[in-house]
Amino acid sequence: MTIMYSLLSALFTIFLYFNPASATSPYETAEYFASYDRVAESHENVELFESLGIGVSDETSVDMKREIHYAPLNTNWPTITIDDEFYDGYATIPFEETIEGELLHLEWDAPIPDVAGRVIVLPTTDVSYEAMEDAYEIDYYGEVLNDEAANRYLTKLAEANAAGYLITPHPDAPEEYGFAYVSAALRLNGAGVDRITAESFQDGQTVAIEPFTDEIPYVEFTQPGTTDKEVIVMARLEGSWYGDHALTGLGGASVLYHTLQAMDDVETDATVRYVFLNGTGDGYESSTHYLQMLQDRGTTPRVIMLLDILGTGETNRFFKTSGMTTYPFMEGIGFGPVEVKSLGVSILDEYKQAGFPVISVNDSVTAHNDVYTDKDTISRLSDEAMRDHVKWLSEWLTLQ
């Protein structure tokens, strides 16, 4: 009994220390978020989002309407069917379209026969095998390296109208899934398989490779206003396969969470919606899902604001809008005089196309070069800068 009590006390102490509702600074909250595996398909990702806003006491919980939404996610784990037998595959890029055709084993760089409509079986190359651990790391100049020889051959298969490909394990890693380090621009879809699946393959068999769709949670908090005006503030919280994902994730999400706490029980004219996005690296899946819900509601918010690369303190706060447009809400206290830059490509594009006013908030001009690199770490964040953003955002929201 004493041992059990000690364990429970220890667990409670850890939860109290790390829960964001009990964190005293945005940087501590960022550390808490970073302690989770935030990759979309992980169990910890689900745990983090579903527990967001729930404190260890009434004083630390957020007293706002809290809704967990679930967005569809095309996973990296397609289902492979051969002769009514089902197997799992692994795709380096989320699998989106069904592939069906007859199997044909080939070796890399072998002469290409008539492969139209066929699914080509190939082994993992030495280059892809050696790159498995660091695959899809982006270097400082934004270049994604890959298995160039494999990409050339797969491109030739695509030009010959092959239906797709399957990659078998490397001889030095027979218990791992096959892997091809391919470019996202490759016009041929495929997946890796494990040893047992590979051993079942016979030329001429019909195989179907189908996407497996899962759901990922994201969270919306709603602060009712006294008028029909509405403001939406978003931040991405998910992680990715490389780095802390701090620049586009931890900073903005920590600022948003502390703004949420600061605004709890504050009366505002506008209804404010605080949305913590989830996805496979840029929040796209939940952002698209939320846009559909927004259109279904039939309301037009005054602004949809994304806390983008925020929290570094490397420059003064600046804003990005489509075409460097200045909106009426930017003329009041809290904005002027400010620097407005062009928004460029972002997850706000679909909102812009749907006719909603969009804006992103940033405080680094160069940090976008470091996203998904080994420079994308929590050490880039500044607690002082994040506190200043919380203060600014809270004050601005009370004026809406």
N, C-alpha and C positions, 0 to 999 in steps of 0.2 A: 504493500500500500504506500509506504514511504517513497519507494523507488518510482512508482507511478505518479505520485504527487510531484516529485522532483522533475520528472520528464515533462509533465503538463505545464509546470511553472516555467521551465526553460523554453518550451515552445511558445508560451504566451509572451514571455519576455522578448523573444526573437520577433514574433509577429508585431508586438507593440512598437519595437524599434524600427522595423522595416516597412510597416504599413504606411502608405503615403499620407493617409489622413492624420498620422501622428508625427510626420516629418516637420521639422521646424523651418526648413529652407528649401527652395526649389532644387538646389544641388543635391540635397539628401534625397529628395523625391526622385531625381534623375538616377541616383545610385540605386534606389529601390527598384525602379523600372529596369535598370540595366542588369539587376541580379536575376532576372527572368530570361528564359529562352523564349524570345518573342517571335520566332519564326512561325508563320501562320499555321502550319500543320502540327505544331507541338502542343502537348497537353498543358505546358506552362503558359503558353499564349492564352488558351481558353481560361485557365485559372485566373490570370491577371485581369483580363477584361471583365469576366463575370464577377470579380470581387471589387472592381473599381468603385470607389465612393463609399464602401462599407467600412466604417471605423470600428475600433474596439470598444467604443462607448458612444452614448448619445451625443457627447460633446465633440467627438471627432468624426462622426458621420456627417455626410452632406445632406441637408434637409431640403432637397429638391426632388421633383419627379425624376425618376431614373428608369430608363428603358434600355433593355438589351435587345438589339436587333441582330439578325443573322443574315449574312450575305453569302451567296453561293460562291464556291471556290473550286475552280478546276485544279485538281491536285497533280502531283508528279507521279501518281501511282495508277496507271491505267490497268484495266482488266484485260487479260489475254485469254481468248477462248479457242481451244483446239479440240475438235471431236467431242464437244459437250463437256470438256474438262476446263476448269478455270484456274488461271495462274495470275500472279501479280507481276507487273513490270515496273521499271523505274525510269522516268524521263527526266532529263536535266532541265527541261523547260516545261512548264505546266501543259499537260496534254489536253487538247481542245477538240479534235476532230477524230471520228472513227476511221480506222484503216482496216481494209479487208482485202485478202488476196491469197494466192498460193505461195507457200514457202519455197525459197531457193537459196541454197548455201553458196556463197562466193568468198573468195579471198580478196584482200585489198589489192587494188591495181590490176586484178585479173581482167582480161578482155570481157567486155560487157555483152552478153547475149541478148536475146529478146526478153526483156524484164518488164514489159508493159503489164501493169496491174498486179505485179508480184511483190511480195514482201521479202526483202533480201536479208539473209542472216550472215552476219560478219563478226569476227572476234574483236575483243578490245585490243587496240594497238598499244605498243610500248609507250608512245608519247601520251596518249590519253590516260593510261594507267599511272604513269609517273606524275601527271598533273592533277589527279583526282582530289587531293587535299586542298589545293589552292585554286581550283578551277573557278573561273568567272570573277576572280579578283580583277578590279579595274586599276590600271597603273595611274600615275600622276597625270598623264596626258589624256586620260579617258579611253585608252585603248584596251579592249578586251582580247587577250590572247586566246588561241585555240589550237586544235590539232589541224594544221593547215592541209596536210596531205589527205587526211580523212575527209575533210570538208570538200576538197576538190573531187574526190571520188564519189562522195554522196551527191554532189552537185551534178556530176555526170549521170548518176542513176536517176536523179530527178528529171534531167533532160531527156532520158530514155523512157520516161513515164512509169518508173517504178512506183508502186503504191506506198511504200514505206520501208523501214528497216528495223531489225532487231539485233542487239549487240550481246554476244555471249561473254562470260567472264574471262578475265586474263588468266593464263596458266599459273601465275604466281599468287593469284587471289581467287581460287576456285569457289570460295564461299561468299564472295562479294557479287553484286550485280554487275553485269556488263556496263561499260561506260564509253561513250563517245563524246569528246570535248568539242562540241559543234557550235557554230555561230548561230545566234538567234535569227539571223537573216536567211538561214538555210531553208530552201523551199521543199524540204522533204521531212516528214515527221517520223519519229521512231522512238524506241525505248530500249533499255537494257533489261536483261533477264538473269535469273539465277541459274546455277548449275543444273538443278533438277528440271527446270523448265527447258533449258537448252538441250538436255539429253532426250527430251520427248519430241524434238523437232525432226520431221522427215520431209524431204523435198516432195512437193506436190500436195501436202496437206493444206487445207484451207484454214487460215487464221484470221481472227477478228481482234483488233486492239481498240478498246473503247475507253473514253474518258471516265474517270471516277470523280464525281462531284461531291464535295463535302460542304460544310457550312462553317463560317468563322464568325465569332461575335464581335460587335463593336457597340459602343455605349453612347447614349445621348442623355444629357441632363437638361431639364427645361425649367427656366425661371419665368413664371408668368408676369406679364407687364400689365399696366393699367390702360393701355391703348391697343389698337390693332396693328401697330408697328411690330416688326420682327427683325432680329439680328441673329445670324448664325456664325459661330466661331468654331473652327475646326483645327485639329492637330493630329498628326500621325503618331501612333504609338508602337506599331509593329516593328519587328526586327527584320534582318535579312541574313543571308548565308555568310556574310563577312563583316567584321568590324562591329563596334558597339551600335552602329546606326544612330549616332548621337546628334549629328548635325541636322538631319531632317526629321528626327524622331524624338529623342530624349529632351532636347531643349524646348521645343514648342509644346510638347505634352506636359512637361513640368510647369511651364508658365501657365498653361491652360488650367491645370489642376489647382494651382495656388490661386489663380483668378477665381475659379469656381468656389473655393473656400472663402475668399475675401468677399464675394458677392452673395454668399448665403445669407438669407433674411434681409437683403438690401432691396428696397422698392425701386423698380425701374418703370419708365414709361413703356419701353419696348419689351416684348417677350424675347428673352435671350436663350438660345439653344447652344449648348456646349457639346461638341461631338468629338469623341476620340476614335479616330479611324484605324482600321486594321486591314491587312492585305499582305501581299508578297513582296513588300519593299517600298512601295510608294502610296499605299492606302487605296489603290485604284478600285479594288473589288468592293470595299464598303462605301467608297465615295460614289460609285456608279449606282449601287443599291439605294443609297440615301437620296440621290437625285431623283430616282423613280418615285420614292415615297413623297418627296417634296412636291413633285408634279402632281401626284395623286391628291395631295392635300389642297392643291389649287391656290396656295398663297405665294406671294412674291415678297421675299424678305428685303429689307432696306439694303442689306449687304451680306455677302457670304465671304467671310474672312478666313484665310488659311495662315496659321502661324507656321511659317515655312522654315528657312534656315535661321533660327532665332536662339539667342542665349550665349553667343560667343563673345559679344561685346567688342568685336573687332572694328566695327564702325558704328556711327550713330544709327538709330533706327531709321529704316527707309521702307518704302512701299512699292509694290509692283502692281500695275493694272494693265488691262488689255489696251494697247495703243497709247499707254501713258495717260489714260483718261482720268480726269479729276471729277469725282462725284460730289454732290451737294453735302453729304455727311462729312467730307474731308475739309470743309470750310470752317468748321466749328473748332472749339477748344480741343486740344489734344493732337491735332494734325499739323496745323500750320505754324511756321513755314517748314515744310518737309520736302525731301527729295523723292520724286516719283520716277520709277524706271519701268521699262517695258516688261510685261509679265512673261512673255515667251511661252514655251510649252510647259504645261503643268497639269495636275489632276483637276484643275479648275476649268479646263478647256470645255468639258461637256456642259458645265453650268453656264459658261459664257455663251455657248451655242444655243442653250435653252432660253437665253434672254435674261439671265440673272446677273446683277452687278457683282463682280468678284474683285478681290484684292488679296495680296499676300504681304505678310510682314516679315522683314529680314533685318539682320544686323551684320552681315558679312558679304562682301562683294566677290571674294575668291573661294569661299568654302565649298561651293558647288563642285570645284575641281577635285575635292578630297572625299566626296561621298563614295561609299563602298570601297575605300582604300584603307590602308593601315593608319592613315591620319584621321580617320573618322572615329575618334574616341571621345569618351566622356571628359577627358582632360581638356578638350577644346572649349568646354562650357565654363561660364563665369557666373558664380552665384550672385555677384553684385549686379551684373547685367540682367540676369533673369528676374531679380527682385525689382529692378527698375521697370522692366516690361510688365510685370504683374501690376505694379502701381499705376502705370500709364493705362493699361487695358481696363482695369477696374474703374478708374476715374472716367474713362471715355464711355464705358457701358452705362454708367449711371446717368449720362447726359442724353442717352438715346431714347 
